[in-house]
Amino acid sequence: MTSSLNSRESVRDAQDRLRLLGHGPLDDPPGELGPATSVAVQAFQRERGLPITGELDNETWSRLVEAGWSLGSRLLFVSRPLLRGDDVADLQEALALLGFDPGRIDGIFGSMTAGALADFQTNCALEASGVLTRESLLELSRLSSRMAGRRPVTEARDAAGLQARHARRLVILVGEGEFADDLVESLAPLATIVTTGQRTAQEAAALANDEGAGLVLAVAEIETATGIAIHYFASHRSKSLLGESLADEVARHIRAGSALPVAVSGMSIPILRETLMPALDFSLPCLDPHLRLSATRATTEAVARLFDSTR
């Protein structure tokens, strides 16, 4: 945790935000990151699909700030850096329920969200600016009241695999180690493989989005890990059905050839949240050659089926 996030002022601010989000009351003194505050942070991290550490790291703090935005509390438009927050997720969800596709409901106001908003504005005889104006918000609120029980178009699109069918046979591979090296070799006949080197998760995600990749695989070999964990994108609002299906398939094949525990779960860590295409994040120990071969084959077979379905 950085010193700025560890200051009494920052901790007090975080405590106030946690209380407003329903993670309180807190017994710790204001500004003190004690046991009660740590438990509240863990609950928030669990809810938001973040690693459960109980610490106020940079990603947790950013999500706390995002959670404080409500729809209508600020102007929403495409900016650099992109606007992020629960208000954006509210907008995306409302548009998706009305049949306008904003892309993944991830709380990030990107070009797809602006395009869906512009389509909605056109349908309502408003200026198609892609900016959430007061008039657009009023019309959205009026129509959304009729949408109870509807399935968001984003979920229907993901279930049908339409997103994957328009993707390139390009895999962005994040991470290093023997498993990552084996994946590069095994996947080479199926797709173009680009490794990201020392790029951050955000930089790797930007690369994948800019290149229109069909899949992102992130690998972290952790000496203390006792099993394999496979994560796909999931937030408190939505999840990637394609990512979940792919993760389940990989896990099923690994379990068939190994006694090593394999767990699948949704998370909203940056490499999964920032990417527009299906993405999997692997956390695993340094595997012996037999287990590494089993995991590599399982992943390769699942990726092959994913790309075969895009023809």
C-alpha positions as MATLAB code, in Angstrom:
seq = 'MTSSLNSRESVRDAQDRLRLLGHGPLDDPPGELGPATSVAVQAFQRERGLPITGELDNETWSRLVEAGWSLGSRLLFVSRPLLRGDDVADLQEALALLGFDPGRIDGIFGSMTAGALADFQTNCALEASGVLTRESLLELSRLSSRMAGRRPVTEARDAAGLQARHARRLVILVGEGEFADDLVESLAPLATIVTTGQRTAQEAAALANDEGAGLVLAVAEIETATGIAIHYFASHRSKSLLGESLADEVARHIRAGSALPVAVSGMSIPILRETLMPALDFSLPCLDPHLRLSATRATTEAVARLFDSTR';
ca = [
       0.000    0.000    0.000;
       1.423    3.377   -0.973;
       2.090    5.961    1.724;
      -0.557    8.332    0.299;
      -3.235    5.639    0.571;
      -2.013    4.784    4.055;
      -2.465    8.315    5.366;
      -5.116    8.932    8.016;
      -6.963   11.281    5.669;
      -7.141    8.663    2.897;
      -8.222    5.908    5.276;
     -10.912    8.151    6.750;
     -12.160    8.924    3.229;
     -12.233    5.198    2.414;
     -14.144    4.473    5.621;
     -16.768    7.068    4.681;
     -17.112    5.580    1.197;
     -17.430    2.058    2.579;
     -20.194    3.150    4.958;
     -22.125    4.800    2.126;
     -21.882    1.535    0.185;
     -23.329   -0.435    3.084;
     -20.066   -1.849    4.459;
     -20.417   -0.461    7.966;
     -20.695    0.758   10.659;
     -16.976    0.456   11.336;
     -15.632    0.118   14.867;
     -12.140    1.395   14.048;
     -11.277    4.998   14.906;
     -11.532    7.409   11.949;
      -8.423    7.205    9.816;
      -7.210    3.923   11.333;
      -6.993    0.872    9.070;
      -7.914   -1.575   11.821;
      -9.580   -5.016   11.739;
     -13.120   -3.733   11.105;
     -12.030   -1.534    8.225;
      -9.967   -4.375    6.762;
     -13.015   -6.684    6.875;
     -15.122   -4.005    5.156;
     -12.459   -3.597    2.460;
     -12.433   -7.362    1.939;
     -16.220   -7.387    1.530;
     -15.992   -4.595   -1.037;
     -13.184   -6.373   -2.906;
     -15.202   -9.595   -2.983;
     -18.240   -7.742   -4.301;
     -16.211   -6.036   -7.022;
     -14.232   -9.088   -8.180;
     -10.864   -7.927   -6.866;
      -8.182   -9.898   -5.002;
      -9.325  -10.111   -1.379;
      -6.466   -8.587    0.577;
      -8.187   -6.206    3.000;
      -5.702   -3.529    1.943;
      -6.359   -0.175    0.307;
      -4.254   -0.751   -2.794;
      -4.514    1.468   -5.854;
      -7.066   -0.697   -7.677;
      -9.329   -0.983   -4.627;
      -9.172    2.764   -4.068;
     -10.029    3.434   -7.732;
     -13.067    1.155   -7.508;
     -14.210    2.860   -4.299;
     -14.147    6.186   -6.121;
     -16.010    4.695   -9.097;
     -18.690    3.285   -6.801;
     -19.479    6.794   -5.596;
     -20.838    7.975   -8.965;
     -24.592    7.751   -9.603;
     -26.288    8.174  -12.962;
     -26.972   11.842  -13.628;
     -24.348   13.149  -11.214;
     -21.952   14.137  -14.024;
     -21.747   14.523  -17.795;
     -20.811   11.246  -19.525;
     -18.880   11.259  -22.805;
     -15.804    9.710  -24.422;
     -12.701   11.242  -22.869;
      -9.052   10.432  -22.309;
      -8.624    8.778  -19.899;
     -11.988    7.066  -20.235;
     -14.621    7.852  -17.621;
     -15.297    4.979  -15.212;
     -17.904    4.493  -12.551;
     -21.151    2.956  -11.412;
     -23.009    5.685  -13.297;
     -21.460    4.405  -16.532;
     -22.473    0.850  -15.641;
     -26.021    2.075  -14.914;
     -26.128    3.713  -18.335;
     -24.736    0.627  -20.083;
     -27.241   -1.618  -18.344;
     -30.174    0.629  -19.216;
     -29.123    0.831  -22.872;
     -28.607   -2.937  -23.071;
     -32.058   -3.613  -21.634;
     -33.521   -1.354  -24.326;
     -31.708   -3.291  -27.065;
     -28.794   -0.920  -27.700;
     -25.421   -2.656  -27.446;
     -22.866   -0.708  -25.343;
     -20.408   -3.600  -25.268;
     -19.570   -5.226  -21.974;
     -21.278   -3.742  -18.907;
     -17.981   -2.835  -17.293;
     -18.470    0.730  -16.089;
     -16.054    2.133  -18.703;
     -17.392    4.796  -21.110;
     -15.740    3.818  -24.388;
     -16.638    4.111  -28.066;
     -19.175    1.269  -28.014;
     -21.071    2.869  -25.137;
     -21.039    6.224  -26.934;
     -22.274    4.520  -30.103;
     -25.117    2.780  -28.274;
     -26.088    6.060  -26.623;
     -26.050    7.839  -30.007;
     -28.295    5.102  -31.473;
     -30.673    5.536  -28.554;
     -30.702    9.314  -29.056;
     -31.467    8.864  -32.770;
     -34.388    6.605  -31.932;
     -35.709    9.238  -29.519;
     -35.354   12.096  -32.060;
     -32.578   13.665  -29.977;
     -29.218   14.940  -31.168;
     -27.047   11.833  -31.673;
     -24.068   13.222  -29.791;
     -23.098   10.145  -27.781;
     -23.064   12.431  -24.751;
     -25.437   11.774  -21.866;
     -27.368   15.036  -21.810;
     -30.203   15.866  -19.415;
     -32.762   15.266  -22.186;
     -31.252   11.861  -22.943;
     -31.249   10.904  -19.274;
     -34.920   11.856  -18.867;
     -35.900    9.821  -21.935;
     -33.797    6.904  -20.758;
     -35.433    6.976  -17.321;
     -38.909    7.125  -18.841;
     -38.346    4.114  -21.097;
     -36.330    2.080  -18.582;
     -39.300    1.907  -16.223;
     -40.928   -0.469  -18.716;
     -37.975   -2.824  -19.053;
     -38.346   -4.977  -15.910;
     -37.520   -8.616  -16.595;
     -35.945   -8.047  -20.017;
     -32.681   -9.701  -20.974;
     -29.858   -7.278  -21.853;
     -28.783   -7.421  -25.487;
     -25.160   -7.782  -24.346;
     -25.964  -11.071  -22.631;
     -27.867  -12.411  -25.641;
     -24.999  -11.427  -27.956;
     -22.402  -13.071  -25.736;
     -24.466  -16.252  -25.378;
     -24.748  -16.500  -29.157;
     -20.997  -16.024  -29.584;
     -21.516  -13.092  -31.929;
     -18.651  -11.127  -30.427;
     -16.188  -13.951  -31.091;
     -17.348  -14.375  -34.693;
     -16.103  -10.916  -35.604;
     -12.729  -11.298  -33.866;
      -9.337  -11.917  -35.434;
      -7.371  -15.121  -34.898;
      -4.990  -13.203  -32.724;
      -4.083  -14.167  -29.156;
      -2.452  -11.694  -26.788;
      -0.443  -13.582  -24.169;
       0.462  -11.759  -20.956;
       3.033  -13.182  -18.561;
       6.178  -15.273  -18.547;
       7.278  -18.734  -17.505;
       7.337  -22.279  -18.788;
       3.548  -22.566  -19.114;
       3.414  -19.304  -21.083;
       6.238  -20.524  -23.339;
       4.434  -23.818  -23.959;
       1.227  -21.976  -24.829;
       3.025  -19.818  -27.385;
       4.371  -22.919  -29.117;
       1.135  -24.907  -28.900;
      -1.158  -22.115  -30.077;
       1.047  -20.981  -32.964;
      -0.663  -23.232  -35.579;
      -4.090  -21.840  -34.581;
      -3.526  -18.105  -34.435;
      -1.055  -15.272  -34.422;
       0.453  -15.011  -30.931;
       1.679  -11.702  -29.538;
       3.461  -11.639  -26.176;
       3.396   -8.429  -24.181;
       6.767   -8.496  -22.445;
       6.975   -6.026  -19.564;
       3.744   -4.150  -20.364;
       1.331   -3.494  -17.514;
      -2.095   -5.127  -17.514;
      -3.651   -1.878  -18.748;
      -1.084   -1.556  -21.541;
      -1.588   -5.187  -22.569;
      -5.368   -4.696  -22.609;
      -5.001   -1.565  -24.739;
      -2.843   -3.512  -27.186;
      -5.440   -6.290  -27.422;
      -8.257   -3.797  -27.979;
      -6.338   -1.779  -30.555;
      -5.409   -4.917  -32.514;
      -8.896   -6.441  -32.328;
      -7.597   -9.654  -30.765;
      -9.879  -12.659  -30.462;
      -8.580  -13.777  -27.082;
      -6.343  -12.687  -24.214;
      -4.526  -15.172  -21.973;
      -2.745  -13.959  -18.841;
      -0.430  -16.310  -16.946;
       1.126  -15.869  -13.508;
       3.266  -18.658  -12.056;
       3.225  -18.378   -8.254;
       5.528  -20.553   -6.167;
       3.161  -20.685   -3.205;
       0.093  -21.664   -5.251;
      -1.364  -25.077   -4.360;
      -3.635  -25.386   -7.390;
      -4.667  -23.790  -10.648;
      -7.058  -20.832  -10.607;
      -8.693  -19.725  -13.862;
     -10.509  -16.393  -13.895;
     -12.847  -14.821  -16.453;
     -14.439  -11.363  -16.402;
     -17.298  -10.922  -13.967;
     -18.436   -7.832  -12.096;
     -21.290   -7.157   -9.716;
     -23.329   -6.223  -12.823;
     -22.480   -8.730  -15.532;
     -20.086  -11.388  -16.695;
     -18.521  -12.673  -19.888;
     -20.499  -15.782  -20.825;
     -17.906  -16.656  -23.476;
     -15.103  -16.257  -20.965;
     -16.909  -18.368  -18.389;
     -17.608  -21.112  -20.920;
     -13.992  -21.137  -22.073;
     -12.668  -21.239  -18.494;
     -15.014  -24.101  -17.593;
     -13.909  -26.083  -20.637;
     -10.205  -25.606  -19.897;
     -10.725  -26.575  -16.248;
     -12.713  -29.670  -17.158;
      -9.969  -30.977  -19.441;
      -7.195  -30.208  -16.940;
      -9.088  -32.054  -14.190;
      -9.443  -35.070  -16.465;
      -5.674  -35.388  -16.749;
      -4.512  -34.218  -13.330;
      -5.307  -34.509   -9.641;
      -4.223  -30.904   -9.066;
      -7.111  -28.729   -7.792;
      -8.536  -26.441  -10.485;
     -10.875  -23.581   -9.535;
     -12.845  -21.328  -11.886;
     -14.213  -17.954  -10.805;
     -15.190  -14.571  -12.184;
     -13.096  -11.519  -11.347;
     -12.819   -7.906  -12.430;
      -9.050   -7.439  -12.292;
      -7.703   -5.009  -14.925;
      -6.612   -7.542  -17.564;
     -10.138   -9.018  -17.573;
     -12.110   -5.797  -17.182;
     -10.172   -3.646  -19.640;
     -10.280   -6.087  -22.565;
     -13.186   -6.112  -25.020;
     -12.806   -9.759  -26.009;
     -12.885  -13.037  -24.017;
      -9.948  -13.205  -21.620;
      -8.665  -15.790  -19.162;
      -6.291  -15.226  -16.264;
      -4.310  -18.230  -14.981;
      -2.701  -18.329  -11.536;
      -0.800  -21.551  -11.026;
       2.295  -23.095   -9.441;
       5.361  -24.085  -11.415;
       4.049  -27.325  -12.909;
       6.021  -30.470  -13.566;
       6.334  -31.341  -17.292;
       3.424  -33.814  -17.241;
       0.965  -31.399  -15.621;
       2.180  -28.520  -17.763;
       1.558  -30.596  -20.893;
      -1.945  -31.445  -19.662;
      -2.751  -27.791  -18.962;
      -1.301  -26.674  -22.304;
      -3.305  -29.260  -24.251;
      -6.497  -28.393  -22.419;
      -6.085  -24.689  -23.151;
      -5.122  -25.263  -26.782;
      -8.111  -27.540  -27.432;
     -10.521  -25.017  -25.916;
      -8.999  -22.161  -27.935;
      -9.217  -24.243  -31.119;
     -12.927  -24.779  -30.563;
     -13.411  -21.085  -29.838;
     -11.796  -20.079  -33.123;
     -13.477  -22.877  -35.084;
     -16.839  -21.472  -33.971;
     -15.968  -18.124  -35.525;
     -15.841  -19.410  -39.085;
];
